[in-house]
Amino acid sequence: MKLEPTALTGVGIATGSAFADNRGAFSRLFCADELRAVVGSRQIVQINHSLTRNVGAVRGMHYQKAPHAEMKIVRCLRGRVFDVAVDLRRESPTFLKWFGLELAPGTHSALVIPEGCAHGFQVLEPDSELLYLHTAFYTPASEGGVRYNDPLLDIAWPLPPSDLSVRDLQHPLLTDHFQGLAA
């Protein structure tokens, strides 16, 4: 697996390769040894899977607060999505910046999202499936979110956002999260 940095501090793209023959294909989805530079001593403690049916649907922007903050590694298993990370770390040089990447099975890529970043995605093909590797257990009392259409972020979603959950529509704006930010 090869790790490529992105414009957001600590966010990376992990890319592997597939071995294919007449029977089908094989690819490695995660290797702690090959990703040690980014994963460090963290352990993958939870693996989640999502299916999102409708094109244009947006899920996010989600994160977990300390002390249950988590690193996520997100890969598309089926379909195609526009995957987004938002830097919410005040001390980061890329604070309140976002990075988006199209993920699809054929790219053999995953987005690596460190603690302190929110994550969300938009579905570009019907019935898209994502696999999430987490370094912390889901803790409802520590969950957080920011609005997908927050004007401070101005995320350039490829399609008009649709099919959002009630929860995601109710996430606060960043000016509510961080005191002193101008709208």
C-alpha contacts under 8 A as a table, 3 or more apart, distances in Angstrom:
res1	aa1	res2	aa2	distance
1	M	14	A	6.33
1	M	15	T	5.39
1	M	16	G	4.36
1	M	17	S	7.38
1	M	31	C	7.64
1	M	34	E	5.96
1	M	35	L	7.24
2	K	14	A	5.59
2	K	15	T	5.19
2	K	16	G	6.33
2	K	34	E	7.75
3	L	12	G	6.45
3	L	13	I	5.63
3	L	14	A	4.51
3	L	15	T	6.44
3	L	35	L	7.33
4	E	12	G	5.51
4	E	13	I	5.10
4	E	14	A	6.44
4	E	15	T	8.00
5	P	8	L	7.86
5	P	9	T	7.94
5	P	10	G	7.31
5	P	11	V	6.39
5	P	12	G	4.46
5	P	13	I	6.39
6	T	9	T	7.20
6	T	10	G	7.83
6	T	11	V	5.90
6	T	12	G	5.39
6	T	13	I	7.16
6	T	99	F	7.56
7	A	11	V	7.73
7	A	94	T	7.93
7	A	99	F	6.95
8	L	11	V	5.46
8	L	87	D	7.06
8	L	94	T	5.70
8	L	97	K	7.08
8	L	98	W	7.01
8	L	99	F	6.55
9	T	92	S	7.02
9	T	93	P	7.19
9	T	94	T	6.20
10	G	38	V	7.99
10	G	113	I	7.25
10	G	114	P	6.16
11	V	85	A	7.68
11	V	111	L	7.35
11	V	112	V	5.54
11	V	113	I	5.11
11	V	114	P	6.27
12	G	111	L	5.99
12	G	112	V	4.97
12	G	113	I	6.99
13	I	109	S	6.45
13	I	110	A	5.68
13	I	111	L	4.84
13	I	112	V	5.93
14	A	35	L	7.96
14	A	109	S	5.46
14	A	110	A	5.15
14	A	111	L	6.40
14	A	112	V	6.86
15	T	107	T	7.58
15	T	108	H	5.57
15	T	109	S	4.21
15	T	110	A	6.42
16	G	27	S	7.33
16	G	28	R	6.87
16	G	29	L	7.60
16	G	108	H	5.42
16	G	109	S	6.44
17	S	27	S	6.17
17	S	28	R	7.54
17	S	108	H	6.06
18	A	25	A	6.36
18	A	26	F	5.49
18	A	27	S	4.44
18	A	28	R	7.50
18	A	108	H	7.43
19	F	25	A	5.41
19	F	26	F	5.14
19	F	27	S	6.32
20	A	23	R	7.56
20	A	24	G	5.60
20	A	25	A	4.07
20	A	26	F	6.38
21	D	24	G	5.55
21	D	25	A	6.33
27	S	108	H	7.87
28	R	31	C	7.20
30	F	35	L	7.91
31	C	34	E	5.37
31	C	35	L	6.16
32	A	35	L	5.15
32	A	36	R	5.58
32	A	39	V	7.22
33	D	36	R	5.17
34	E	37	A	7.73
35	L	38	V	5.68
35	L	39	V	5.94
35	L	40	G	7.86
36	R	39	V	5.00
36	R	40	G	4.90
36	R	41	S	7.62
37	A	40	G	5.76
39	V	42	R	5.72
39	V	43	Q	7.81
42	R	135	T	6.22
43	Q	135	T	5.50
44	I	47	I	7.58
44	I	133	L	6.19
44	I	134	H	5.43
44	I	135	T	4.56
44	I	136	A	7.41
45	V	133	L	7.71
45	V	134	H	6.01
45	V	135	T	5.36
45	V	136	A	6.01
45	V	137	F	6.44
46	Q	133	L	6.08
46	Q	134	H	5.15
46	Q	135	T	6.85
46	Q	136	A	6.99
46	Q	137	F	6.16
47	I	131	L	7.10
47	I	132	Y	5.52
47	I	133	L	4.64
47	I	134	H	6.14
48	N	131	L	5.80
48	N	132	Y	4.98
48	N	133	L	6.61
49	H	129	E	6.97
49	H	130	L	5.57
49	H	131	L	4.61
49	H	132	Y	6.18
50	S	129	E	5.41
50	S	130	L	5.21
50	S	131	L	6.71
51	L	127	D	6.16
51	L	128	S	5.69
51	L	129	E	4.47
51	L	130	L	6.72
52	T	57	A	7.39
52	T	123	V	7.07
52	T	126	P	7.35
52	T	127	D	5.41
52	T	128	S	5.40
52	T	129	E	6.46
53	R	57	A	7.93
53	R	123	V	7.97
53	R	126	P	5.10
53	R	127	D	4.02
53	R	128	S	6.35
54	N	57	A	5.61
54	N	123	V	6.82
54	N	125	E	7.56
54	N	126	P	5.27
54	N	127	D	6.68
54	N	163	D	7.41
55	V	122	Q	7.75
55	V	123	V	5.03
55	V	124	L	5.22
55	V	125	E	5.47
55	V	126	P	5.29
56	G	122	Q	5.90
56	G	123	V	5.28
56	G	124	L	6.23
56	G	159	L	5.80
56	G	160	P	6.34
56	G	161	P	5.35
56	G	162	S	5.32
56	G	163	D	7.17
57	A	122	Q	5.51
57	A	123	V	5.46
57	A	161	P	6.02
57	A	162	S	4.76
57	A	163	D	4.68
57	A	164	L	6.21
58	V	120	G	7.13
58	V	121	F	5.62
58	V	122	Q	4.37
58	V	123	V	6.63
58	V	148	Y	7.83
58	V	161	P	5.98
58	V	162	S	6.29
58	V	163	D	6.55
58	V	164	L	5.64
59	R	120	G	5.34
59	R	121	F	5.53
59	R	122	Q	6.60
59	R	164	L	6.45
59	R	165	S	7.52
59	R	168	D	7.09
60	G	118	A	7.86
60	G	119	H	6.09
60	G	120	G	3.97
60	G	121	F	6.52
60	G	145	G	7.03
60	G	146	V	7.60
60	G	147	R	7.61
60	G	148	Y	6.42
60	G	168	D	6.11
61	M	118	A	5.47
61	M	119	H	4.96
61	M	120	G	4.52
61	M	121	F	7.89
61	M	145	G	5.29
61	M	146	V	5.39
61	M	147	R	6.40
61	M	148	Y	5.89
61	M	168	D	7.29
62	H	118	A	5.01
62	H	119	H	5.18
62	H	120	G	6.41
62	H	143	E	7.29
62	H	144	G	5.86
62	H	145	G	4.44
62	H	146	V	6.88
63	Y	69	A	7.33
63	Y	70	E	7.70
63	Y	116	G	7.27
63	Y	117	C	6.54
63	Y	118	A	4.74
63	Y	119	H	6.48
63	Y	143	E	5.95
63	Y	144	G	5.25
63	Y	145	G	5.97
64	Q	68	H	6.04
64	Q	69	A	4.73
64	Q	70	E	6.43
64	Q	115	E	7.97
64	Q	116	G	7.77
64	Q	138	Y	7.85
64	Q	139	T	7.59
64	Q	142	S	5.23
64	Q	143	E	4.41
64	Q	144	G	5.62
65	K	68	H	5.74
65	K	69	A	4.85
65	K	116	G	7.39
65	K	142	S	5.03
65	K	143	E	6.19
65	K	144	G	6.64
66	A	69	A	4.65
66	A	142	S	7.10
67	P	142	S	7.87
68	H	136	A	6.14
68	H	137	F	7.33
68	H	138	Y	7.83
68	H	139	T	6.90
68	H	142	S	6.44
69	A	115	E	5.35
69	A	116	G	6.75
69	A	136	A	6.74
69	A	142	S	7.91
70	E	114	P	6.79
70	E	115	E	4.87
70	E	116	G	7.76
70	E	134	H	6.25
70	E	135	T	5.24
70	E	136	A	5.04
71	M	112	V	7.37
71	M	113	I	5.59
71	M	114	P	4.31
71	M	115	E	4.90
71	M	134	H	5.85
71	M	135	T	5.40
71	M	136	A	7.43
72	K	111	L	7.97
72	K	112	V	5.93
72	K	113	I	5.08
72	K	114	P	6.44
72	K	115	E	7.91
72	K	132	Y	6.41
72	K	133	L	5.50
72	K	134	H	4.80
72	K	135	T	6.76
73	I	110	A	6.25
73	I	111	L	5.60
73	I	112	V	4.49
73	I	113	I	6.16
73	I	132	Y	5.69
73	I	133	L	5.06
73	I	134	H	6.79
74	V	110	A	5.20
74	V	111	L	5.19
74	V	112	V	6.57
74	V	113	I	7.96
74	V	130	L	6.76
74	V	131	L	5.79
74	V	132	Y	4.66
74	V	133	L	6.54
75	R	103	L	6.89
75	R	104	A	7.78
75	R	105	P	7.81
75	R	108	H	8.00
75	R	109	S	6.52
75	R	110	A	4.44
75	R	111	L	6.67
75	R	130	L	5.62
75	R	131	L	5.27
75	R	132	Y	6.63
76	C	79	G	7.16
76	C	80	R	6.82
76	C	81	V	7.28
76	C	103	L	5.67
76	C	104	A	5.19
76	C	105	P	5.58
76	C	110	A	7.39
76	C	128	S	7.42
76	C	129	E	5.87
76	C	130	L	4.45
76	C	131	L	6.29
77	L	104	A	6.89
77	L	105	P	5.19
77	L	128	S	7.52
77	L	129	E	5.40
77	L	130	L	5.61
77	L	131	L	6.70
78	R	104	A	6.74
78	R	105	P	5.96
78	R	127	D	7.34
78	R	128	S	5.12
78	R	129	E	4.96
78	R	130	L	7.25
79	G	104	A	6.15
79	G	105	P	7.28
79	G	124	L	7.40
79	G	125	E	5.15
79	G	126	P	6.48
79	G	127	D	6.30
79	G	128	S	4.19
79	G	129	E	6.53
80	R	102	E	7.00
80	R	103	L	5.78
80	R	104	A	4.62
80	R	105	P	7.61
80	R	123	V	6.36
80	R	124	L	5.25
80	R	125	E	5.24
80	R	128	S	5.99
81	V	102	E	5.61
81	V	103	L	5.40
81	V	104	A	6.70
81	V	121	F	6.36
81	V	122	Q	5.48
81	V	123	V	4.54
81	V	124	L	5.06
81	V	125	E	7.08
81	V	128	S	7.08
82	F	100	G	6.39
82	F	101	L	5.57
82	F	102	E	4.39
82	F	103	L	6.30
82	F	121	F	5.40
82	F	122	Q	5.13
82	F	123	V	6.55
82	F	124	L	6.92
82	F	157	W	7.67
82	F	158	P	7.53
83	D	100	G	5.41
83	D	101	L	5.26
83	D	102	E	6.00
83	D	103	L	6.65
83	D	111	L	7.67
83	D	119	H	7.61
83	D	120	G	6.13
83	D	121	F	4.32
83	D	122	Q	6.63
84	V	98	W	6.79
84	V	99	F	5.58
84	V	100	G	4.29
84	V	101	L	6.55
84	V	119	H	5.72
84	V	120	G	5.32
84	V	121	F	5.66
85	A	98	W	5.57
85	A	99	F	5.40
85	A	100	G	6.55
85	A	113	I	6.60
85	A	117	C	6.20
85	A	118	A	5.62
85	A	119	H	4.73
85	A	120	G	6.75
86	V	96	L	6.37
86	V	97	K	5.88
86	V	98	W	4.31
86	V	99	F	6.62
86	V	117	C	5.23
86	V	118	A	5.01
86	V	119	H	6.48
87	D	92	S	7.66
87	D	94	T	6.37
87	D	95	F	5.12
87	D	96	L	5.20
87	D	97	K	5.69
87	D	98	W	6.31
87	D	116	G	6.59
87	D	117	C	4.56
87	D	118	A	6.65
88	L	95	F	5.67
88	L	96	L	5.74
88	L	116	G	5.51
88	L	117	C	5.26
88	L	118	A	6.91
89	R	92	S	5.37
89	R	95	F	5.64
89	R	96	L	7.85
89	R	116	G	5.40
89	R	117	C	6.99
90	R	95	F	5.68
91	E	95	F	7.13
92	S	95	F	5.15
94	T	97	K	5.42
96	L	152	L	7.49
96	L	153	L	6.49
97	K	153	L	6.65
98	W	153	L	6.99
98	W	155	I	7.13
101	L	111	L	7.85
103	L	107	T	6.85
103	L	109	S	6.71
103	L	110	A	7.16
104	A	107	T	5.70
104	A	108	H	7.39
104	A	109	S	7.68
105	P	108	H	5.73
105	P	109	S	7.69
113	I	117	C	6.50
113	I	119	H	7.55
114	P	117	C	6.07
118	A	145	G	7.01
118	A	146	V	7.60
120	G	148	Y	7.92
122	Q	157	W	7.29
122	Q	161	P	7.41
123	V	126	P	7.03
123	V	128	S	6.50
124	L	128	S	7.88
124	L	159	L	7.94
125	E	128	S	6.16
134	H	137	F	7.15
138	Y	143	E	7.96
139	T	142	S	5.47
139	T	143	E	6.58
140	P	143	E	5.33
144	G	171	H	7.97
145	G	168	D	7.46
145	G	171	H	5.46
145	G	172	P	7.20
146	V	150	D	7.39
146	V	168	D	7.91
146	V	171	H	4.97
146	V	172	P	5.48
146	V	173	L	5.96
146	V	174	L	6.49
147	R	150	D	5.22
147	R	168	D	6.74
147	R	169	L	6.67
147	R	170	Q	7.29
147	R	171	H	4.94
147	R	172	P	5.86
147	R	173	L	5.70
147	R	174	L	7.76
148	Y	155	I	7.52
148	Y	168	D	7.58
148	Y	169	L	7.86
149	N	153	L	7.44
149	N	154	D	6.50
149	N	155	I	6.81
150	D	153	L	5.50
150	D	154	D	6.19
150	D	155	I	7.85
150	D	173	L	5.77
150	D	174	L	6.95
151	P	154	D	5.00
151	P	183	A	7.41
152	L	174	L	7.07
152	L	183	A	6.56
157	W	160	P	6.87
157	W	161	P	7.03
161	P	164	L	7.71
164	L	168	D	6.22
164	L	169	L	6.50
165	S	168	D	5.19
165	S	169	L	6.30
166	V	169	L	5.16
166	V	170	Q	6.36
167	R	170	Q	5.25
167	R	171	H	6.67
168	D	171	H	5.45
172	P	176	D	6.11
172	P	177	H	7.00
173	L	176	D	5.43
173	L	177	H	6.75
174	L	177	H	4.79
174	L	178	F	6.05
174	L	181	L	7.77
175	T	178	F	5.42
175	T	179	Q	6.32
175	T	180	G	7.32
175	T	181	L	5.40
175	T	182	A	6.82
175	T	183	A	6.47
176	D	179	Q	6.62
178	F	181	L	6.20
